[in-house]
Amino acid sequence: MIRRARHEDWGAVRDLLRELDELHAGLAPRYFRAAARETREWQQLLAADDGVVLVSTDDGPGAAVTGALSIRIYDTPPDPAMVPRRRGHVEMLVVKAAHRRRGQGRALMAEAAAWARARGAVEMVLTVWSGNREAEAFYQRLGYGVLSRVLAMPLG
Ligand SMILES: CC(C)(COP(=O)(O)OP(=O)(O)OC[C@H]1O[C@@H](n2cnc3c(N)ncnc32)[C@H](O)[C@@H]1OP(=O)(O)O)[C@@H](O)C(=O)NCCC(=O)NCCS
């Protein structure tokens, strides 16, 4: 089941973010580290009027939160060289490791796309860090293609 996140989901979502942070810290240690997340961050996410946080729950009696996604609407900045478009940016998606491959990620993404479309978005955009093969296979399966590549080189 997919629903909007509530304040009291924070404990479960914080555990999910830990999984995501550890994954990203392993993939890109120059950029990420697994650090404590603060409740304030959660309050800001829930309060954002240009975004939404969705959670997926398992079908056990307690309907535990086992997946989470956050998405924000972005409009192209006023630049004559850019095509004005409204897009939905998926900023966070994670399904608890033991609950993967059961359709939760797909269901979260479908609900997020519907949410964005209802607000005038014409496209979904997101970033996958290099080496995240699970996510690459997942998004490819959902029909996502590569839009750009970000290159980096450490200096000294
Ligand atoms: C990416 C992620 C959210 C997918 O969630 P999920 O609930 O397992 O995905 P679904 O069960 O809805 O998968 C839908 C389809 O995507 C494809 N897919 C998903 N995971 C895959 C994998 N590890 N390898 C190959 N294909 C995969 C499959 O085709 C799958 O359908 P199927 O199981 O019927 O074959 C999950 O793997 C995850 O949380 N990963 C760690 C966090 C992360 O990388 N988040 C994204 C950051 S950009």
The ligand as an SDF file (V2000), in Angstrom:
LIG
                    3D

 48 50  0  0  0  0  0  0  0  0999 V2000
   15.8350    0.6290   -6.4280 C   0  0  0  0  0  0  0  0  0  0  0  0
   14.7930    0.0790   -5.4210 C   0  0  0  0  0  0  0  0  0  0  0  0
   14.0410    1.2650   -4.7950 C   0  0  0  0  0  0  0  0  0  0  0  0
   13.7960   -0.8220   -6.1650 C   0  0  0  0  0  0  0  0  0  0  0  0
   12.7490   -1.1630   -5.2700 O   0  0  0  0  0  0  0  0  0  0  0  0
   11.9690   -2.5700   -5.3750 P   0  0  0  0  0  0  0  0  0  0  0  0
   10.7660   -2.4830   -4.5060 O   0  0  0  0  0  0  0  0  0  0  0  0
   12.8900   -3.6890   -5.1420 O   0  0  0  0  0  0  0  0  0  0  0  0
   11.5420   -2.5740   -6.9140 O   0  0  0  0  0  0  0  0  0  0  0  0
   10.3480   -3.3900   -7.6010 P   0  0  0  0  0  0  0  0  0  0  0  0
   10.1070   -4.6730   -6.8830 O   0  0  0  0  0  0  0  0  0  0  0  0
    9.1680   -2.4870   -7.7570 O   0  0  0  0  0  0  0  0  0  0  0  0
   11.0040   -3.6910   -9.0330 O   0  0  0  0  0  0  0  0  0  0  0  0
   10.3560   -3.3960  -10.2600 C   0  0  0  0  0  0  0  0  0  0  0  0
   11.1700   -4.0140  -11.3780 C   0  0  0  0  0  0  0  0  0  0  0  0
   12.4380   -3.3600  -11.4690 O   0  0  0  0  0  0  0  0  0  0  0  0
   13.4420   -4.3300  -11.8220 C   0  0  0  0  0  0  0  0  0  0  0  0
   14.3980   -4.4700  -10.7110 N   0  0  0  0  0  0  0  0  0  0  0  0
   14.2660   -4.0330   -9.4310 C   0  0  0  0  0  0  0  0  0  0  0  0
   15.3570   -4.3380   -8.7050 N   0  0  0  0  0  0  0  0  0  0  0  0
   16.2190   -4.9770   -9.5530 C   0  0  0  0  0  0  0  0  0  0  0  0
   17.5050   -5.5600   -9.3910 C   0  0  0  0  0  0  0  0  0  0  0  0
   18.1370   -5.5390   -8.2030 N   0  0  0  0  0  0  0  0  0  0  0  0
   18.0760   -6.1480  -10.4410 N   0  0  0  0  0  0  0  0  0  0  0  0
   17.4470   -6.1970  -11.6620 C   0  0  0  0  0  0  0  0  0  0  0  0
   16.1950   -5.6850  -11.8690 N   0  0  0  0  0  0  0  0  0  0  0  0
   15.6000   -5.0660  -10.8190 C   0  0  0  0  0  0  0  0  0  0  0  0
   12.7240   -5.6480  -12.0310 C   0  0  0  0  0  0  0  0  0  0  0  0
   12.3640   -5.7400  -13.3970 O   0  0  0  0  0  0  0  0  0  0  0  0
   11.5040   -5.4780  -11.1700 C   0  0  0  0  0  0  0  0  0  0  0  0
   10.4380   -6.2640  -11.5680 O   0  0  0  0  0  0  0  0  0  0  0  0
   10.4300   -7.8680  -11.1840 P   0  0  0  0  0  0  0  0  0  0  0  0
   10.8280   -7.9940   -9.7400 O   0  0  0  0  0  0  0  0  0  0  0  0
    9.0250   -8.2530  -11.4610 O   0  0  0  0  0  0  0  0  0  0  0  0
   11.4390   -8.4900  -12.0980 O   0  0  0  0  0  0  0  0  0  0  0  0
   15.4870   -0.7710   -4.3300 C   0  0  0  0  0  0  0  0  0  0  0  0
   16.3520   -1.7090   -4.9460 O   0  0  0  0  0  0  0  0  0  0  0  0
   16.3060    0.0390   -3.3310 C   0  0  0  0  0  0  0  0  0  0  0  0
   15.7650    0.5700   -2.3540 O   0  0  0  0  0  0  0  0  0  0  0  0
   17.6350    0.1220   -3.5620 N   0  0  0  0  0  0  0  0  0  0  0  0
   18.5290    0.8300   -2.6400 C   0  0  0  0  0  0  0  0  0  0  0  0
   18.2760    2.3130   -2.6210 C   0  0  0  0  0  0  0  0  0  0  0  0
   18.4420    2.9360   -3.9900 C   0  0  0  0  0  0  0  0  0  0  0  0
   19.3090    2.5890   -4.7690 O   0  0  0  0  0  0  0  0  0  0  0  0
   17.5390    3.8770   -4.2750 N   0  0  0  0  0  0  0  0  0  0  0  0
   17.5470    4.5990   -5.5340 C   0  0  0  0  0  0  0  0  0  0  0  0
   18.5270    5.7050   -5.4360 C   0  0  0  0  0  0  0  0  0  0  0  0
   18.5710    6.6190   -6.9460 S   0  0  0  0  0  0  0  0  0  0  0  0
  1  2  1  0
  2  3  1  0
  2  4  1  0
  2 36  1  0
  4  5  1  0
  5  6  1  0
  6  7  2  0
  6  8  1  0
  6  9  1  0
  9 10  1  0
 10 11  2  0
 10 12  1  0
 10 13  1  0
 13 14  1  0
 14 15  1  0
 15 16  1  0
 15 30  1  0
 16 17  1  0
 17 18  1  0
 17 28  1  0
 18 19  1  0
 18 27  1  0
 19 20  2  0
 20 21  1  0
 21 22  1  0
 21 27  2  0
 22 23  1  0
 22 24  2  0
 24 25  1  0
 25 26  2  0
 26 27  1  0
 28 29  1  0
 28 30  1  0
 30 31  1  0
 31 32  1  0
 32 33  2  0
 32 34  1  0
 32 35  1  0
 36 37  1  0
 36 38  1  0
 38 39  2  0
 38 40  1  0
 40 41  1  0
 41 42  1  0
 42 43  1  0
 43 44  2  0
 43 45  1  0
 45 46  1  0
 46 47  1  0
 47 48  1  0
M  END
$$$$
